[in-house]
Amino acid sequence: MSKIPLEDLLPKSDWSIYRLARMASIRAMELAEGRARLTKETESEKEATIALEEIYQGLVVSKEACDKFPTPEDKKVVLQESVEEEKKVPATSEAK
């Protein structure tokens, strides 16, 4: 599947395009780190494309939308953005 309609992806992110972009990037990083694919039905080897296909198939959904997509729990990955994962750089001022 080469092009996935945005209208089919947005419900999996509770209709937030920003959450969708974050979900796809988190899942693509997980795949790049060696996590197993949830789908074998892909022609692409690119992590970002595989992540979007998993979201499209309902195998990866946001925490807010997880109850709207019935999928066997052993195959579903629910992504929750975590503040602890974000590295915050303290602001420094070098005014002299």
N, C-alpha and C positions, 0 to 999 in steps of 0.2 A: 504494500500500500504506500504510494508515494506522497499523496496529498490528503491530509485529514482536514475536513472542514472544521473551522473554529467553532461553529455552532454546535458541533457534536462533542467538542472538548470542554466547553465552558460549564455544562451542568456538573461535570466531575469535580470542578473547583468551586462549586457553589456560586457560579456566575461571576467570578472575579478573574479578570484577565491577568492581574498581577499575581494572584495566588496560583494560577495556572502556570505562569512563567517560572515561579519559584518551585512549584511541584516538579516541573519538567527538569529544572536544573539540579535539584536535589537528587532526583532519581537517576539522571545521567551521570552525576558524580559517583553515586553508589555503583552503577554499572561499570564505570571506569576503574573503580577500586577493586573490582572482581566479584561483585555480588552476582548471583545467578539471574538470568532472564526469567521473567514470568511467562513469556510467550515465545513460542518457537516459530510462529507464523510471520516472520519478517524477512524481507529481502535485504535489508540494510545492515551494515555492520557499525553504523554510527550510533553512539550512545544516546544522543539527543533524539534521534528518530525512533529508536527503540523505546525510549521513555515516553514519547508522545503516543506511540502505538499501544503501549501498556495502559496509558491513561484513557485512550479512546475505547479500549476493550473493557474498561471498568475494573482492571486489575490493580490500578493505583488510583486512589481517590483522596480528596482532602478529608480531614477529620470532620468538618462541618457537613459534608455531603455523603458520608459513609453509609448512613442508614437508607439512603435513597437508591442504592445500587446493589441488588442482591447478587452476591458472589460468594462462593465457598470461602470461608474464613482462612483456610490453609493457603489460598492463592491470592488473597487480597493484601495489599500493603497500604496502610493508612499513614499518610504523611502529616506530620504536625510540625509546624515551624517552631523552632526552639530558640529562645533568646540566648541560652547558654552556649549554643553553637557559634553564635556571632562573636567575632573578636572585636571588641571595642577598643579603639585607639584613643588614649587620653589626649585632649587638646593641650598643646604646650604653647606658651607665648614667650617669645624671645625678644621682647621689647626692652631696649636698653637706653 
